[in-house]
Amino acid sequence: MQKTINSTEFRKMVASGARMLEINRAKVDSLNVFPVPDGDTGTNMSLTLQSAVREMNGCTSNRFQEICDAVSKGALRGARGNSGVISSQIFRGICSVIRDVKDGFDTRTFAKALEQGSKVAYGAVSIPKEGTILTVVRLMAESAGKLAGKHKDFIEFFNALIAVGDEALAKTPELLPVLKKAGVVDSGGMGLMTIIRGFLSALSGEDSDLGEIPTEAAATGSSQDDVFGDNSDIVNLDLGEIEFAYCTEFFIINIKPMTTLADIVKLKEKLMNIGDSVICIGDLELIKVHVHTNTPGIALSFALELGELDRIKIENMLEENRALKAKLEAEKKEMGMLAICAGKGLEEIFKDLMCDRVIEGGQTMNPSAQDVADAVQKINASNVFVFPNNSNVILAAEQAKDLVTNRTIHVIPTKNVPQGFAAALAFNPEASVPENKTNMTHAIDNVSAGQVTYAVRETTMNGFKLKEGDIIGLDNKRILAKSDNIEDTTVKLVKQLKNDEHEMITLYYGDGVTEEDAAALAEKLSAQYPDCDIDYHFGGQPVYYYVVSLE
């Protein structure tokens, strides 16, 4: 049990957090979906922390005061973009508490440090926006004190803190509409959680092999591709009008002797009058400024009243926006595919069949027309083939045609997952859109499919007298088999579906069925139908014990 952290271990935590972020910066970058990407979030945060680590490594003292001052100054000097600056302020607040420690700090002290980090970060932003890294750090800070009371051991404490942070991160799309529209969580928040995971890795003795952050940490109810999407996620975001064209960043150094802390506050107020996204932080030794404005020259002239300018960077965000749109348009392909299904295994099979996107849906969970349209918009293709894979979803998919722009939806009327697989297998990227549509439609005619589930009430239907709990087998229209157990019903269902032309029988086993059960059933069917190839795969689908395909 580790109840305290000394200065050497604190150094390791900072270095490990920076290294974990560097390993995963591309993933964090991929979440950046704001109208004009102000640099790449993962890259900016990583460079900020690397600067803090360099300054820390140059500190020869092992006293908390000197180490913390080095980390704070290094993070500020290396801060890039809004995310980097906010990260530097979180560390500044944390270090302002820890620097006063003599021999080591406990979980309660770290909780106070995180609370101060949250306060300083919020204070650095002119208009704090919820649904960002600020929300994640605040919710963690609010819980940290209570968690510290329960967990004296730092390993337990950080595990509990990460759980709170992950929950906060998952909520960011509900607080920031642009995130929800793109189907991702906040990139800065993900970057922060990556750093905290690095802290934990240093303390748990896994510092030499950090690996990658778990993708489930970012789960928001979407698939993994929704969370870690590529640039196609922002192809059709409403970019809106850019009010301020120039992202302007610089440092003020060699501060004039008559300058006071109040002058720094006044500079921030002046900058807010000529732009937005204002950050003006520092002290009488070094000031970091960031502002979006149409008059960068005026911003620089305001700063010259306080001291000398250093490391000036002015970026044309209008041009960045044009370049982004041009890049996405150049990468646009002629055809893409979207599948709708429920079950992790089925989803993975569709991805293996080169479907660009898979959204959740099926029996008892039909997606709306808007859900389908939103998913189509995220596929960077002019024509998108949609596989509803359920008769109750086909109409919604058809209605989605009126909700998309710059896309043409082609609904292939698949009524079940096996038909969807057949349609995806028929796709030929070298063929034309009409040819693919014809081939896909013909492919689904060659598939017979059934499902095995259970009766939810007593009734008589299709010649079967059913009671609640009976295991039933059905095709798309009627009940074909019944028994009191899954295996017998499946065998009876296959017998009803099979004809002399079928050469392959495939079982997709879902919730409530083990791989051993599926293997045993496949062996039994092989004995009954030696003329057929029998295969089984994990589907993971709810409601249906088995989805059966005969081809």
Secondary structure, DSSP 8 states (H G I E B T S, - for coil): ----B-HHHHHHHHHHHHHHHHHTHHHHHTT--SSS--S-HHHHHHHHHHHHHHHHHT----SHHHHHHHHHHHHHHH--HHHHHHHHHHHHHHHHHHTT-SS-B-HHHHHHHHHHHHHHHHHHBSS--SSSHHHHHHHHHHHHHHHHHH--SHHHHHHHHHHHHHHHHHHHHHH-HHHHHHT---HHHHHHHHHHHHHHHHHTT-TT------GGGG-SSS-HHHHT--GGGGTTS-----S--EEEEEEEES--TT--HHHHHHHHHHHHHHEEEEEEEE-SS-EEEEEEES-HHHHHHHHHTTSEEEEEEEEEHHHHHHHHHHHHHHT-EEEEEEEEE-SHHHHHHHHHTT-SEEEE-BTTB---HHHHHHHHHTS-EEEEEEE--STTTHHHHHHGGGG-SS-EEEE----SHHHHHHHHHT--TTS-HHHHHHHHHHHHTT-EEEEEEE--S-EEETTEEE-TT-EEEE-SSSEEEEESSHHHHHHHHHHHH--TT--EEEEEE-TT--HHHHHHHHHHHHHH-TTSEEEEEE---SS-SEEEEE-
